[in-house]
Amino acid sequence: MSELKEKQQVRNTDLELKDRLVAIKRVTKVTKGGRTFSFAAIVVVGDENGIVGYGLGKAGEVATAIQKGIEDAKKNLHKVPVLKGTIPHRQTAKYGGADVLMIPASHGTGVKAGGAMRAVLESAGVKDVLAKSKGSSNPHNLVKATMKALLSMRDAYTVAQHRGITVEKVFNG
């Protein structure tokens, strides 16, 4: 999985990125002096054209946590295959307790997915997909499972190049 991520890593140069806040959570640290509150925000950024990334920001204030999350997401951008507004093939992935299933859909279907998965898929530029979240609904694990599924997808051109054959041979066997 690590060599897959290295190949698809994208540099953040002059991209028109849009950010989406997936979840924000107040966390408490209890010390002998009392409770200390801080905020953790998970943010997804993407150009809605096949490039997407996610980041986690933690700070004492909400706005600072979101800004840190955006900065972290911009450092972790990846290229994912999007063909004609949908994903190239059916894919499942698991991260922690979160288990996701994504199925390509015909034009006009829309993004049929829950909150955290929807943010990742829309940021990646997927317009038509059927997605199901099974298991945990923890937004952190759902975002990571969705990214894992998207990063493990390959389009026909990538498969043909890897096998050293033409695209027609991939489809015809």
Secondary structure, 3 states (H helix, E strand, C coil): CHHHHHHHECCCCCCCCEEEEEEEEEEEEEECCEEEEEEEEEEEEECCCCEEEEEEEEECCHHHHHHHHHHHHHHCEEECCCECCECCCCEEEEECCEEEEEEECCCCCCEECCHHHHHHHHHHCCCCEEEEEEECCCHHHHHHHHHHHHHCCCCHHHHHHHHCCCHHHHHHC
